[in-house]
Amino acid sequence: MKIGLVGFGKAGKAVANVILQDTRFSLEWVLRGRKVMEKGSVKDFLGLDVPDKGMIYSQQNTDITTLLQEAPVDIIIDFSTKKSIYQYGKPAAERGIKIISAISHYHNDEIKLLKDLSKSTTVFWSPNITLGVNYLLFVATLLKSIAPEVDIEVIEEHFKAKSGVSGTAIKIAKALDLKTENINSVRAGGIVGKHEVIFGFPYQTVRLVHESISREAFGSGALFAASHLKNKQKGFYNFEDILRPYFLREAEGVLS
């Protein structure tokens, strides 16, 4: 599958590194906000000997329609900003290119746009695209459904410079019907990302913890989503749509 990557910050570089080392996929190009390294090669920048083209283009100097014509892709993976979807979204959807967005903080207008685009192509959105944190979210909602009256607190830890409450923590709180007051934020050093859900039962406590050791976890999650979207019809998808069948199969196996 041919991939176009939007965004080449810290997360984008880590994602590109994962894509280039997975032979199931080919990184055709990267579209970034800055002009630095324009027309250079991602594989040269990362020092990898792979066949992928991985050419770097700047959003300022690139016409997205021309890029999609001259360097067609099957999937666009977005690790940039909430504004980028307005540049590539419609041209990609018109060509049936699948879209995977890992933008943490979309506003209602961007979410509406994603859903509109999903009428023409396959669109996947996850504020945190790591597989582990979505596994945590799925399990947490199951536990909450079993014990709806349990006390729940969410703790999110990130690097010191990260502003605002984690989008993933907000998603967890929303899924568990919690108020933002139940989210406890920690900012220290270079923590990549850690989320913990504490279930306070009488006489016992259950803790679900996910910690990102490296930003490459974002790349693994994006490719996990890409591999499961390969044969999906147009529509709007999230991680629950991908993970639910696994849990159902396991439940059927236990009960049979």
VENKA-V202509 format. One record per residue. RES is the residue in one small letter. OMEGA is omega as a letter, one per 30 degrees, with the letter a starting at -180 (* if undefined). D_FIRST is the distance of its C-alpha to the first C-alpha in Angstrom with 2 decimals. Layout:
RES | OMEGA | D_FIRST
RES | OMEGA | D_FIRST
//
This chain:
m | a | 0.00
k | a | 3.79
i | l | 6.42
g | a | 10.09
l | l | 12.68
v | a | 16.11
g | a | 18.92
f | l | 19.95
g | a | 22.93
k | l | 23.56
a | a | 20.89
g | l | 18.31
k | l | 19.10
a | l | 18.82
v | l | 15.39
a | l | 14.26
n | l | 15.98
v | a | 14.13
i | a | 10.58
l | a | 11.94
q | l | 13.39
d | a | 10.60
t | l | 9.44
r | a | 6.64
f | l | 4.84
s | l | 6.17
l | a | 8.69
e | a | 9.80
w | l | 12.82
v | l | 15.09
l | a | 17.65
r | a | 20.78
g | a | 24.25
r | l | 26.30
k | a | 26.78
v | l | 26.98
m | l | 24.77
e | a | 23.67
k | l | 22.08
g | a | 21.81
s | l | 18.93
v | a | 17.52
k | l | 17.45
d | l | 21.06
f | a | 22.06
l | l | 20.87
g | a | 22.17
l | l | 19.16
d | a | 18.86
v | a | 15.16
p | a | 13.59
d | l | 11.37
k | l | 13.17
g | l | 13.47
m | a | 16.31
i | l | 18.48
y | l | 19.95
s | l | 22.71
q | a | 22.94
q | a | 26.52
n | a | 25.92
t | l | 22.68
d | a | 22.58
i | l | 19.38
t | l | 19.64
t | a | 19.99
l | a | 17.06
l | l | 14.70
q | a | 16.37
e | l | 16.36
a | a | 12.96
p | l | 10.75
v | l | 7.65
d | a | 6.03
i | l | 7.50
i | l | 10.62
i | a | 12.09
d | l | 15.83
f | a | 18.28
s | l | 20.90
t | a | 23.84
k | a | 24.71
k | a | 25.43
s | a | 21.98
i | l | 20.92
y | l | 23.70
q | a | 22.21
y | a | 18.59
g | a | 18.85
k | l | 20.50
p | l | 18.78
a | a | 15.29
a | l | 16.73
e | l | 18.43
r | l | 15.26
g | l | 13.70
i | l | 11.12
k | a | 10.82
i | l | 12.87
i | a | 13.37
s | l | 16.79
a | a | 18.64
i | a | 21.78
s | a | 24.89
h | l | 27.54
y | l | 26.79
h | a | 29.94
n | a | 30.58
d | l | 29.72
e | l | 26.15
i | l | 25.71
k | l | 27.17
l | l | 24.79
l | a | 21.74
k | l | 23.38
d | l | 24.15
l | a | 20.58
s | l | 19.57
k | a | 21.73
s | a | 19.28
t | l | 15.82
t | a | 14.48
v | l | 15.90
f | l | 16.09
w | l | 18.82
s | l | 20.34
p | l | 23.09
n | a | 22.44
i | l | 18.96
t | a | 20.15
l | a | 19.99
g | a | 23.61
v | l | 25.20
n | l | 23.74
y | l | 25.05
l | a | 28.34
l | a | 28.40
f | a | 27.90
v | a | 30.61
a | l | 32.90
t | l | 32.92
l | a | 33.78
l | l | 36.63
k | l | 37.89
s | l | 38.08
i | a | 40.16
a | a | 42.44
p | a | 42.48
e | a | 45.58
v | l | 44.34
d | a | 44.54
i | l | 41.17
e | l | 40.44
v | l | 37.18
i | l | 37.04
e | a | 34.35
e | l | 34.51
h | a | 32.74
f | a | 33.46
k | a | 36.67
a | a | 35.33
k | a | 33.21
s | l | 34.99
g | l | 35.39
v | l | 34.67
s | l | 31.26
g | l | 29.05
t | l | 28.02
a | l | 31.72
i | l | 32.44
k | l | 29.79
i | a | 31.32
a | a | 34.79
k | a | 33.93
a | a | 32.42
l | l | 35.62
d | l | 37.91
l | l | 39.24
k | a | 40.76
t | l | 39.56
e | l | 42.79
n | l | 41.27
i | l | 38.65
n | a | 39.94
s | l | 38.26
v | l | 38.63
r | a | 37.79
a | l | 38.43
g | a | 37.32
g | l | 33.66
i | a | 32.56
v | l | 28.79
g | l | 29.10
k | l | 31.06
h | a | 31.71
e | l | 34.47
v | a | 35.80
i | l | 39.40
f | a | 40.99
g | l | 44.76
f | l | 46.51
p | l | 50.26
y | l | 50.97
q | a | 47.31
t | l | 44.12
v | l | 40.46
r | l | 37.96
l | a | 34.18
v | l | 32.69
h | l | 29.28
e | l | 29.06
s | a | 26.20
i | a | 27.12
s | l | 24.49
r | l | 22.15
e | l | 19.30
a | l | 19.72
f | l | 18.12
g | l | 14.89
s | l | 15.04
g | l | 15.75
a | l | 12.98
l | l | 10.34
f | l | 12.67
a | a | 12.54
a | a | 8.80
s | l | 8.85
h | l | 11.93
l | a | 10.96
k | a | 8.43
n | l | 11.64
k | l | 13.87
q | l | 15.98
k | a | 16.97
g | a | 19.16
f | a | 19.90
y | l | 18.85
n | a | 19.86
f | l | 19.89
e | l | 22.86
d | l | 21.01
i | a | 18.63
l | a | 21.48
r | l | 24.24
p | l | 23.31
y | a | 23.47
f | l | 26.90
l | l | 28.12
r | l | 27.34
e | l | 29.13
a | l | 32.02
e | l | 32.43
g | l | 32.54
v | a | 35.23
l | a | 37.28
s | * | 37.17
//
